[in-house]
Amino acid sequence: MALEGQSGYSIDDDWSQLYIGGEWVDAESGETLEVEDPSTREVVTEVPRATEADVDAAYEAAAEAQSEWAQTPPAEREQLIHSLQQVMAEHKEEIVELYTTEAGAMQGVSDTGFELTQDQIGEAATLPRRMKGEHAASNIPGKENIVEREAKGVVTVISPWNFPLNLSARAVVPAVAAGNTVVLKPATNTPVIGGLLFARLFEEAGFPEGVVNVVTGKGSEIGDRVAGHEESDVVAFTGSTEVGRRVAATAAENLAVPAMELGGNNAHIVTDEADVDAAVDAGVFGSFIHQGQVCISINRHLVHEDVYDEYVEKLTERASQLPAGSAHEHVVVGPIIDESQRDEMLDYVERTVEAGATLETGGDIVEIDGVEDSLVVEPTVISDATNDMAAACNEHFGPIAPVIPFSDVDEAIELANDTEYGLSGSVHAGDVGAGKRIANQLETGMVHVNDQPVNDEAHVPFSGTGASGIGGYNSEDFLDEVTEKKWISLQHEPREFPF
């Protein structure tokens, strides 16, 4: 059980211990890592700096608990997951505030992250009863073929910092629902909302010891051990393509299944038949929600030359009016997660303007009273951009909207597909039929017509192509990742053999 004072869900609580085998334990190193509020730049808590020995202990606990957990009746697993959902609901206010503090997400984004997580848990609660097998006919007389679905074993979850709550939940909870146990390694920037919080939620919900284990620490120190542990059967990772390639390679050395949701370079296509105002509405949301720190946000606005000037003017006006500042205030655009991310995206803007693009608005840091070296970047619109400019060809992951003109639909499709990524996208083309015809030609895992790319529903598959990932999340897709099929044949009558 948690130590006295550890049962809360506030950033002010004690988060200085790991959760392994149902126990709160100190990291072997005895060291901690500081966690910073991106809005205030203040240290708000400390978390354990786990070692490889701690990682080994977590996997040992998960492996020991897995067999018994897999044999737990479906109705019991389902009820525990409903209990998890209820515990979350009871602590919503604290969790939303924790989200805002640690991830720099404005309250609307934190609320959305909470609701997405509840949706993920609700969908996962249906999985224990969906672990169904099948019968297959046999070519051999008297043989009955049965195909059963079983849990893989131990699932590794490595979650990101941008939407740490729901992107942890979409892997952890379905994996557990299907009879697996989990080792969760959250991002270093968001170790509480993406990791240790889950330990307390699962503990309060009454899950058995060892079903969920959480280790926090630096990826550079324990990342390879987590991704390549011999007890791991599946590695579910959400993050950049660069890191994801390394994680997948490390997992493959151990023959673990990699489930990778990686980067994106999503295009928002606006044709000459589009409702420009509706396209701008979608474009503003899709570019600037959560400061653009969303793998499925708009990275490039591709706009037909006949409506280009109107679109740029209206997008610029809207962007320039978006309130930006501390996520604890009533703003739309809050802070970037850390200095390295902020500086990289500002460098993309500078290089893009140097290459000949026009900075319509933004491109600088928003000063916040009492905060030295603010992490808030102004909502930025860049016109006269091309597909090969830095802010367009890279996943900028910030409140940046490069606008690229095209002359016809074929060119728009070519531009949209001119990237190694294939995660999401959106199309505004007047009517739904025209948009659907364009969507069919985009090389992405997801496309949204008369909308923007930032969509996620737990019962609908979520996956990418190319450098955007391997495997899929949500619905049956992730169930397939964390289970395997076993063929059992029953020979009901004597079989004749040739010798």
Disulfide bonds with the S-S distance in Angstrom:
none
